[in-house]
Amino acid sequence: MVKVRAVILAGGEGKRLSVLTRKRAKPAVPFAGKYRIIDFTLSNCVNSDIFDVMILTQYRPHSLNDHIGKGRPWDLDRSFSGGVQLLQPFIGREDSDWYAGTADAVFQNINFVKQRNPDLILVLSGDHIYEMNYQNLIKSHLEKGAEATACTFEVSEQDASRFGIIETISDGRVVAFHEKPEKPKGTLASMGVYLFNTSTLIDVLRADASRSSSRHDFGMDVIPRMVEDGVKLYSYPFSGYWVDVGTIEAYWKTHMALVAHPPVLDLNDRSWIIHTRSEERPPVRIEAGSEIIDSLITDGSQIASGARVEKSVLSPGVYIGPKAVVRESVILAGTYIEAGAVVERAVIDKDCVIGHNVQVGRIVEGDENPGIVTIGKNTHLPTGMTVGRGTRIGADLSDTDFPDLSIDDFSYIHSKIRTDY
């Protein structure tokens, strides 16, 4: 039986997610109501019968560590047969204890990676949304006698420059790899999902570590060099839904795709359960006279009489007050939207309060820029405030931090500086 160890790269700072990653790593960002982004990769592992999982963390790992714990929700609270290990940077080299890139993160932990002599190492990202049976990938890898396999998917010509583009010959062997080329020669993109023979991974990472000119990144350095050196690298095509929710717009658009008909992923599919650590919350409470259209509503949410929720996602414990309106928005756990408030095209972090009769964002049909408002964790907006389209508001702001009750479109209000976390 082939022994496979999964290594999940979960140290990303995720700056393009703005206020959502100010206090947490990108893989720990809440997603689709009750989940975290990393839940999809973890669930792919256990649904593919891979129970030996290492998670490499770095930036603000506390929320991620707390969420994963010993791995019980994913049946990863085991030791002799694998289980989950969370590894953070440690002082192990003279020049730095911080990961220089994705390849360097794995290389610094190579002694842990090769423990118990796995035959194959599956390198994954902790910040992608997709459902994939890795056993099909493993089968393809073994049948072709590959030393490494890169998962790929087709993108449009317009989007190709945003990805690593792969060129293959008829049997799927990779003959060229271009990381985010200005003029792409094809549309076959890398997903950032790689399967290596363990000995091959060790060899290519050692070689990369010795190159002073390398950025020590799989996509920018390691994979292109493997192609140049003649390593038997093959493509494994993936035809399902996959997205890197690395920007606010991508994060918002993916949520809107989940509330569409049909949704891009069927979260009710019992044959492919997305596991997570759930909070103990009471049932959803929906009062008479309220209206809910094409939305995901999570445990503990309360929707008062006369409220309207349309094409939105409410995380646990969200309160929507009387006659409040929420359209095309993502509201994270514990946020209160008071009576008469209107929220349109917004992503609002945890434990916020949107005061009475506040207007947050607005929908402008036909505008190519959706103008998504983002509001940081634990911020309170005062009664009667108007927040323009595309505005970013930081974390930990209170009513008194907004002397002007009208904020122009695409403004940026900085977070309050705090030292108690």
GUTIVO-42571 format. One record per residue (C-alpha): residue number from 1; x, y, z. Coordinates in Angstrom, 2 decimals. Layout:
<recs>
seq  x  y  z
NUM  X  Y  Z
...
</recs>
This chain:
<recs>
seq  x  y  z
1  0.00  0.00  0.00
2  1.32  3.42  -0.98
3  1.91  5.74  2.00
4  0.92  9.33  1.31
5  1.57  12.35  3.51
6  -0.19  15.65  2.82
7  1.62  18.92  3.54
8  -0.71  21.93  3.63
9  0.86  25.37  3.23
10  -1.20  27.60  5.53
11  1.11  30.46  6.43
12  -0.16  33.05  3.98
13  -0.66  36.60  5.19
14  -3.32  37.27  2.57
15  -2.89  41.05  2.36
16  -5.30  41.28  -0.58
17  -8.11  40.15  1.71
18  -7.74  43.48  3.46
19  -9.36  43.73  6.91
20  -10.32  40.04  6.96
21  -6.69  39.01  7.49
22  -5.67  41.74  9.91
23  -6.03  39.35  12.85
24  -5.96  35.92  11.21
25  -4.15  33.94  8.53
26  -5.85  33.64  5.16
27  -6.68  29.90  5.55
28  -8.50  30.72  8.82
29  -10.84  33.29  7.24
30  -14.49  32.23  7.73
31  -16.21  31.00  4.59
32  -19.71  29.94  3.48
33  -21.30  30.63  6.84
34  -20.00  27.87  9.09
35  -16.61  26.94  7.59
36  -13.05  28.25  7.37
37  -11.23  28.33  4.03
38  -8.81  25.56  5.08
39  -11.74  23.20  5.79
40  -12.04  22.45  2.08
41  -8.45  21.25  1.70
42  -8.58  19.30  4.96
43  -11.87  17.68  3.97
44  -10.47  16.77  0.58
45  -7.69  14.90  2.38
46  -9.89  12.83  4.69
47  -12.52  12.23  1.99
48  -9.64  10.87  -0.12
49  -8.57  8.55  2.74
50  -5.45  10.58  3.49
51  -5.16  10.82  7.26
52  -1.50  11.81  7.59
53  -1.54  15.61  7.35
54  1.00  18.30  8.22
55  -0.01  21.96  8.30
56  2.73  24.59  8.01
57  1.65  27.87  9.59
58  3.36  31.23  9.91
59  1.35  34.49  9.89
60  -0.97  35.01  12.90
61  -1.58  31.28  13.42
62  -3.61  31.52  16.65
63  -7.08  31.43  15.09
64  -6.04  28.60  12.78
65  -4.49  26.58  15.61
66  -7.60  27.04  17.73
67  -9.86  25.98  14.86
68  -7.95  22.80  14.00
69  -6.94  21.76  17.51
70  -6.23  18.02  17.55
71  -8.17  17.52  14.32
72  -11.19  15.69  15.71
73  -13.83  17.12  13.29
74  -11.78  15.68  10.40
75  -11.05  12.36  12.17
76  -7.42  13.43  12.40
77  -7.03  13.06  16.19
78  -4.78  10.04  15.78
79  -1.07  9.43  16.21
80  0.16  5.98  15.19
81  -1.62  6.12  11.83
82  -0.82  9.75  11.05
83  -3.20  12.43  12.26
84  -2.65  16.16  12.00
85  0.50  18.10  12.97
86  0.71  21.90  13.05
87  4.23  23.24  12.56
88  5.31  26.86  12.91
89  8.66  28.46  11.98
90  11.47  27.77  14.41
91  15.09  28.86  14.69
92  16.76  26.20  12.64
93  19.18  28.08  10.38
94  21.68  30.88  10.87
95  20.16  33.51  8.60
96  16.46  33.39  9.43
97  13.71  31.52  11.23
98  11.01  32.85  8.86
99  9.97  31.01  5.71
100  11.38  32.61  2.56
101  8.81  30.99  0.27
102  6.55  27.99  -0.16
103  9.41  25.64  -1.07
104  11.53  26.93  1.82
105  8.64  26.26  4.23
106  8.63  22.59  3.26
107  12.44  22.38  3.19
108  12.80  23.80  6.71
109  10.49  21.01  7.89
110  11.90  18.26  5.68
111  12.96  16.08  8.63
112  9.36  16.06  9.83
113  8.03  15.57  6.30
114  10.03  12.38  5.73
115  9.33  10.83  9.14
116  7.79  7.34  8.90
117  9.06  7.11  5.31
118  6.05  8.15  3.19
119  6.23  7.09  -0.46
120  4.51  10.21  -1.78
121  4.19  13.80  -0.56
122  1.08  15.76  -1.54
123  1.77  19.51  -1.34
124  -1.42  21.54  -0.98
125  -2.50  25.10  -0.36
126  -4.71  25.92  2.61
127  -6.51  28.81  0.90
128  -8.28  27.30  -2.12
129  -11.95  26.38  -2.46
130  -12.57  23.13  -4.35
131  -13.60  19.49  -3.94
132  -11.16  16.91  -5.27
133  -10.54  13.20  -4.76
134  -6.76  12.97  -4.48
135  -6.85  9.20  -4.99
136  -7.48  9.79  -8.71
137  -4.40  12.02  -8.80
138  -2.32  9.36  -7.02
139  -3.50  6.67  -9.45
140  -2.53  8.82  -12.46
141  0.87  9.59  -10.92
142  1.69  5.92  -10.36
143  0.40  4.74  -13.75
144  2.61  7.23  -15.60
145  5.69  6.48  -13.53
146  5.94  10.17  -12.68
147  8.45  11.67  -10.30
148  6.09  14.60  -9.76
149  2.60  15.58  -10.89
150  1.05  19.06  -11.05
151  -2.73  19.48  -11.01
152  -3.99  21.75  -13.77
153  -7.20  23.32  -15.05
154  -8.24  25.33  -18.07
155  -8.59  29.12  -17.73
156  -9.68  31.80  -20.16
157  -7.15  33.62  -22.31
158  -7.93  36.81  -20.39
159  -7.09  35.19  -17.03
160  -4.07  33.15  -18.11
161  -1.51  35.80  -17.11
162  -2.66  35.49  -13.48
163  -1.53  31.85  -13.20
164  1.41  29.56  -13.71
165  0.90  28.26  -17.27
166  1.95  24.74  -18.20
167  2.80  23.33  -21.63
168  2.49  19.57  -22.15
169  2.96  16.98  -24.86
170  0.41  14.31  -25.83
171  1.01  11.98  -22.87
172  0.65  14.83  -20.36
173  4.34  15.29  -19.62
174  5.19  18.89  -18.78
175  7.71  20.48  -21.14
176  7.45  24.11  -20.01
177  6.21  26.10  -17.01
178  5.77  29.88  -16.99
179  4.78  31.64  -13.76
180  2.28  34.44  -14.50
181  3.60  35.19  -18.01
182  2.79  38.54  -19.64
183  2.01  36.78  -22.94
184  0.79  33.27  -22.10
185  1.38  30.53  -24.67
186  -1.59  28.52  -23.46
187  -4.48  28.30  -21.01
188  -3.52  25.22  -18.96
189  -2.96  26.65  -15.47
190  -1.36  25.17  -12.37
191  -3.63  24.81  -9.32
192  -0.70  24.84  -6.89
193  -1.43  21.19  -6.01
194  1.63  18.96  -6.41
195  2.33  15.26  -5.81
196  5.97  14.20  -5.43
197  7.84  10.99  -4.91
198  9.44  11.65  -1.53
199  13.00  11.17  -2.81
200  12.32  13.57  -5.69
201  10.95  16.25  -3.37
202  13.97  16.01  -1.08
203  16.38  16.28  -4.01
204  14.73  19.28  -5.67
205  14.33  21.17  -2.38
206  17.95  20.63  -1.41
207  19.05  21.87  -4.82
208  16.76  24.91  -4.56
209  18.01  25.77  -1.06
210  21.57  25.96  -2.37
211  20.69  28.55  -5.03
212  21.19  32.07  -3.70
213  19.24  33.53  -6.61
214  16.13  31.46  -5.89
215  13.02  32.90  -4.25
216  12.42  29.39  -2.90
217  8.89  29.23  -4.26
218  7.36  26.17  -5.94
219  5.72  28.10  -8.76
220  8.42  30.67  -9.44
221  11.52  28.50  -8.96
222  11.19  24.81  -8.13
223  8.71  23.62  -10.77
224  10.31  25.55  -13.70
225  13.74  24.23  -12.67
226  12.42  20.66  -12.50
227  11.25  20.98  -16.11
228  14.65  22.35  -17.18
229  16.44  19.49  -15.40
230  14.35  16.81  -17.07
231  12.47  15.58  -14.00
232  9.52  13.41  -15.04
233  6.77  15.93  -14.27
234  3.25  15.26  -15.53
235  0.01  17.23  -15.62
236  -3.15  15.95  -13.97
237  -6.18  17.78  -15.43
238  -8.96  18.79  -13.03
239  -12.38  19.66  -14.44
240  -14.26  20.67  -11.28
241  -14.77  24.04  -9.61
242  -11.61  25.62  -8.14
243  -10.92  29.14  -6.94
244  -8.26  30.98  -4.97
245  -10.26  33.36  -2.77
246  -7.24  35.63  -2.42
247  -8.96  38.98  -2.94
248  -12.08  40.56  -1.48
249  -13.72  40.49  -4.91
250  -12.95  36.76  -5.38
251  -14.13  36.02  -1.83
252  -17.40  37.88  -2.44
253  -17.97  36.45  -5.92
254  -17.46  32.90  -4.65
255  -20.11  33.44  -1.98
256  -22.49  34.81  -4.61
257  -21.81  31.67  -6.68
258  -22.75  29.54  -3.66
259  -26.19  31.17  -3.38
260  -26.83  30.94  -7.14
261  -28.99  28.30  -8.85
262  -27.39  25.79  -9.03
263  -24.56  26.57  -6.59
264  -20.99  26.02  -7.77
265  -20.50  23.49  -4.95
266  -23.18  21.31  -3.41
267  -22.55  21.67  0.31
268  -25.44  19.26  0.94
269  -23.67  16.40  -0.85
270  -23.39  13.69  1.83
271  -20.89  11.75  -0.26
272  -18.35  14.59  0.07
273  -18.84  16.26  3.43
274  -16.95  19.46  4.22
275  -15.99  18.94  7.84
276  -15.45  21.77  10.31
277  -15.33  22.62  13.98
278  -18.79  23.97  14.75
279  -19.87  26.19  17.61
280  -22.80  25.20  19.80
281  -25.51  27.58  18.65
282  -29.32  27.54  18.94
283  -31.53  27.02  15.88
284  -32.10  29.82  13.40
285  -34.97  32.11  14.40
286  -37.02  33.71  11.61
287  -39.87  36.00  12.67
288  -43.15  36.50  10.82
289  -43.09  39.08  8.05
290  -39.42  38.65  7.24
291  -38.29  37.57  3.77
292  -35.29  35.43  2.80
293  -34.31  34.87  -0.83
294  -31.46  32.68  -2.17
295  -29.34  32.86  1.01
296  -27.34  30.70  3.39
297  -28.39  31.17  7.02
298  -26.29  29.58  9.76
299  -27.07  28.38  13.31
300  -27.93  31.02  15.88
301  -28.93  33.67  13.36
302  -32.01  35.79  14.10
303  -34.04  37.57  11.45
304  -36.58  40.01  12.85
305  -40.03  40.88  11.55
306  -40.00  42.89  8.33
307  -36.33  42.20  7.61
308  -35.21  41.14  4.13
309  -32.15  39.00  3.34
310  -31.40  38.49  -0.35
311  -28.51  36.59  -1.99
312  -26.47  36.75  1.21
313  -24.58  34.52  3.63
314  -25.10  34.88  7.38
315  -22.58  33.24  9.72
316  -23.44  31.91  13.21
317  -25.15  34.31  15.59
318  -25.87  37.13  13.12
319  -28.81  39.38  14.01
320  -30.85  41.22  11.36
321  -33.13  43.81  12.97
322  -36.70  44.84  12.10
323  -37.07  46.18  8.55
324  -33.33  45.91  7.94
325  -32.22  44.88  4.44
326  -29.17  42.78  3.52
327  -28.46  42.20  -0.17
328  -25.56  40.41  -1.87
329  -23.47  40.48  1.29
330  -21.41  38.22  3.54
331  -21.94  38.81  7.26
332  -19.59  37.02  9.67
333  -20.35  35.62  13.11
334  -21.92  37.67  15.89
335  -22.56  40.81  13.86
336  -25.67  42.89  14.62
337  -27.44  44.80  11.88
338  -29.91  47.04  13.66
339  -33.43  48.11  12.67
340  -33.81  49.95  9.40
341  -30.21  49.47  8.26
342  -29.50  48.68  4.61
343  -26.40  46.65  3.69
344  -25.62  46.04  0.02
345  -22.56  44.33  -1.46
346  -20.57  44.23  1.73
347  -18.29  41.83  3.60
348  -18.60  42.52  7.34
349  -16.28  40.77  9.79
350  -17.17  39.26  13.16
351  -18.80  41.07  16.10
352  -19.61  44.31  14.29
353  -22.62  46.52  14.97
354  -24.29  48.32  12.09
355  -26.42  50.97  13.77
356  -30.04  51.91  13.21
357  -30.85  53.25  9.73
358  -27.25  52.98  8.55
359  -26.67  52.65  4.78
360  -23.66  50.45  3.91
361  -22.78  50.31  0.21
362  -25.22  50.18  -2.66
363  -25.78  48.12  -5.76
364  -25.10  49.85  -9.08
365  -26.23  47.59  -11.89
366  -23.99  47.46  -14.93
367  -20.90  48.83  -13.17
368  -17.91  46.52  -13.78
369  -16.59  47.32  -10.29
370  -18.98  45.70  -7.77
371  -17.85  48.23  -5.15
372  -17.70  45.82  -2.23
373  -17.56  47.43  1.22
374  -15.34  45.70  3.81
375  -15.67  46.33  7.54
376  -13.16  44.99  10.07
377  -13.81  42.95  13.17
378  -15.49  44.54  16.20
379  -16.28  47.87  14.51
380  -19.45  49.79  15.44
381  -21.09  52.18  12.97
382  -23.25  54.90  14.56
383  -26.94  55.49  13.88
384  -27.74  57.17  10.56
385  -24.31  56.76  9.00
386  -23.84  56.39  5.22
387  -20.92  54.31  3.90
388  -20.09  54.68  0.21
389  -19.42  51.87  -2.26
390  -16.07  50.10  -2.15
391  -15.10  51.62  1.19
392  -12.71  49.80  3.54
393  -13.24  50.33  7.26
394  -10.74  48.88  9.72
395  -11.18  46.89  12.91
396  -12.00  47.96  16.48
397  -13.57  51.30  15.61
398  -16.38  52.68  17.77
399  -19.17  55.22  17.25
400  -16.95  58.09  18.39
401  -14.33  57.33  15.71
402  -16.73  58.54  13.01
403  -17.29  62.30  13.47
404  -18.39  62.49  9.82
405  -21.49  60.36  9.30
406  -21.04  60.27  5.53
407  -18.12  58.39  3.93
408  -17.44  58.82  0.22
409  -17.20  55.92  -2.21
410  -13.93  53.94  -2.18
411  -12.59  55.57  0.98
412  -10.32  53.90  3.54
413  -10.81  54.34  7.29
414  -7.89  52.86  9.21
415  -8.15  50.47  12.14
416  -7.69  51.67  15.69
417  -4.27  50.78  17.08
418  -4.66  48.27  19.91
419  -2.20  46.39  22.11
420  -4.55  44.00  23.93
421  -4.47  41.09  21.48
</recs>
